[in-house]
Amino acid sequence: MKDDKCCVVSCEKPLDKDYWDAQYQAEATGWDLGEVSPPLKKYIDTLTNKDLAVLIPGCGNTYEAEYLLKQGFTNITVIDIAPTLVEKLKHKFDNNPNIKIVLADFFDHQGSYDLIIEQTFFCALPPRIRQKYVWKMHQLLVEKGNLVGLLFDREFDISPPFGGSKAEYENLFRGAFQINQMDIAPDSISKRANTELFVSFERRNILVSLYNFQGITCSGCLKTVTEKCMEMQGVENAGLSLDFAELLLVSTEAIPLTKLQELISYDEKYKISKV
């Protein structure tokens, strides 16, 4: 089994299409298990509706999609940004009508899904866009749709993959999703034992908005802004990205942009606009 190391290509490069395509061209896919992840296999075996619209983002070699097809699922979409991989998948599935293979940036994707399966996609993204991940997942899921999969409960010396913790994830997804399960997966492969959380998040019928934010330069200011947002009527969660560039706002009612700008106007450097 390969080690959970990212690549032989410099990890200082932007994690974009060229970067990930280089990994597949170099066959530097240390995250690839070579089989469907046991916790996800076990979960898939519990599903009875074979017509669920299923999305697997950052799909890689997508053993999960292969297993879904073998189990009779009829509406699967997989998406990845790496052209070399996508061409390989098109040959692998040979125009199977039950699977759609998309070459695109996940954050540009449009669709409506009952289930999104998370398997080594979240950990491949720069942590500064985790708020954007929550926002996009909420966009793509139908009401009461589910985001299910595995998140690392550890940190890494070499990234990607990027790690995290249960406490961080609870704070990140709170409000936008009902957290139905977030526990150490008991049946992970041996080299990932006790380091994977099996998560099941149900999309809530609530407003999830993302804003571009300018002007913050320190974590202290970040804390002040998020605290002010949390004091607004109807706001259930607010979080700024690690680079202070994006604000995620979860609320029971629409918050006018003018009201948000007024809220942060105590510092004239702060500017906000909706994504």
N, C-alpha and C positions, 0 to 999 in steps of 0.2 A: 504494500500500500504506500502511496506517495505521501510525503510530508505536507502539512498545511502551510506551505510557503508559497508566496505569490508567484515568483517568476525569476527568470535570469535577466530580464530586461530591467533597466534602472527604474526603481520605484519613485524617483524624483520627477519623472515625466508626468505630465497631466494625465489623469485617468480618463482618457477620451477614446474615441473610436480607434485611432491609430495605436494607442497603447494596448488595448485589449486584443486587437487584431494581431499585434506582434506576439502576444502570448500564445495564441493558437498556431500561428505560423511556426513558432519556435517549439511548439508542443510543451510549453512551460506551464502546465495546468495542474499545479500541485494540489489544488482544492478538489479536483475531480475524484470522486469515490469509485468510479467505474461501475456503479450500480445505484439503484434507487435507495435513498437514505432510509434505514429501517424504521425510524419514527414516522416518516411520511408514508411509507408503505402500509404501516399499521393503521394510520389515519385513513388513507384512501380505501382500505378494506371495509371501513365503517360506512362509506357513502353508498346510498341506494339509488339516488337519482342520477342516472347515467347521462342525462341531458343538461346537467349543470354547465353554464358557461364558465370555463376555467381559464385563467391566465397564469402563465409562469414567466415573470420578468427576469431579465438577466439569466436566461435559461441554461446557458452552457450546453453540455451534451445531453441534457434534459432526459435523464433516465426516468424521472417522475412522469413526464409526458408519455414516454414509451410504455410505462406500466399502466397508466390510465387507459391508453388505447387497448392494451391487452385485456383490460377489465371491462371493455365495452363502452367507454365514454365517447361521446360523439361531438363535443363542441369545445375543443381545446385550442388555445392560442398561446404561442411561445414567442418571445421577443428578445432580441439581443442586438448589440451595437456593432459586433464584430463580423464583417463581411465573410471572412474565411470560414468562420463557424457556421454562419447561416447557409452558405452554399453546401457545406457538408450535411447539414440537417435536411435540406431539400432533397438531397440524394438519399439520405437515410430513410426518410418517410415516403419518398417516391410518390408525391402527389396524393397522399392519403386524404380523402375528403373530410375526415374527422379532425384534422389538425391544420391550423393556419400558422405559417412561419413568417415572422415579420422582422425585417431588418430596419431598426430605427432606434432612436433615443427613447427610452421608456418615458421620460418626462414630456415628450411630444405626442405620445400615444393617446388615442381617443377610443373609447369603448365602454361597455357596460357588462360587468361580470358578477356572477354569483359567488365565485370563489377565486381568490388569488393565493397561489402557493409561493411561499418564501423559502428559498434554499440557496444560500451563499450569494444573494444579491445585495441585501442590506449591508453586509460586512464588506462588500467590494466598493461601496460608495464612500466618498470623503465624508467624514462625520459632520462637516459644516453644512451639508444639505439634508440632514435627517428631518428637519422640520418640513422641507419640501417633499420628502418621501411620504410623510404622514398625510400631507395635503393631497398629493396625487393619488395615493391609495384610496383615500376617502372619495375622491372624484370618480374613480373607476368602478367602485363597488356599488351594487344596487342596495336599496334599503335593507338592512339586516343581512347583507352579504358578509362574507367572512374572509379575513386575512389569516392564513394558517401556515405555520412553518417553524423554522429553527433560527434562533438568534444566539450568538456566542455570549456566554457568561464568563468572559475572561478578556484580558488584554494581550496584545502581541508585540514582540520586540521588533518585528519587521512587518510593515504594512504596505498594501493590503495583504490579508484581511485586517479590518479594523474591528476591535472588540467593543465591549460595553458591559453593562450590568443590569440586573433586574430592576433596581431602583431607578436607573436612568430611563429604561424603557417604559416603566410605569408612568413616570412623569411626562415622557414624550408623547405617548399614545392616549393619555388620560383625557376624557371628554369627547374626543373624536370617535373613540371606539369603546365598546364595553369589553373589558378584559375578562374573558371567560376562563382562560387558562394561561398560566405562565409558570411552568415548573421545570425542574431539571429533567431532561428526557431520560427515562430509565433504560432505553434500548439503543442508545447511540453506538456507533462503531467504537471499538476499543480505544483508538487513539484520541477520540473526542469525548470519552466517558466523563461525565460530571462537568462538562464545559459547555453543553448546549441546553438552551431553554426551549421546550416545546411551547409555542404560543398559539392561542386561538383568540382573535379579536373580531368582534362583531360590529359592523358599521352602525353608528347611531344616526338617527334622523336629526341632525343638528348642522349648523352652519360652520364650515371650516374654511377660513380665508388665509391667504398668504400675501404678505406685503413686502415690498422692497423698503429697506430702512437705511438711511444715511446719517452719519454724524457720530455714532457711538465709537469710542476708542478704548473702553476699559470695561471689565466685568462688573465693576461697581455701578456704572451707569446702566449696564444691562439689567442689573437687579432692580434698579429704581424704575426703569421703564416697564418691566414685566409686572412689578408690584402695582404700578398705577393702572395698567391694563386690567389686572385682576380685580381692581376695585370698581370697574365699570359694570353697570347693570347688565345681566345676561351673560357675562363672560365666564366660562367654565375652565378655560385653560389658556395660557399665553406663554410663548417661548421664543426667544431669540436664538438664531443660529450661532455657532461658535465664532464665526467671523463677523458677527453683529450685523449682517447684511440682510437678513430675512426674518420677519416676524410672523409666527403662526398664531392665529387667534381662533379659538373655538367658542362659539356663542349661540345662545338660544334665539337671538334676534340680530338683525342686520345692524352693524355699527357704521354710521356714516363716516366717510373718510375725513370730512371736515372736523368731526368730533375727535377722531384720533389725532389729527394734526394739532388741534387745540390742546389736547391732553399732553402732548410732548413739547409744546411750544415754550415751556419754561427754559429750554435751551435752543437758541436760534439756529444752531448747527443741525438740529434733528429735522429730517425730512422723511416723509412716508408716502408711498404710492402703492396701489394694489397691483399684484402680479396678474 
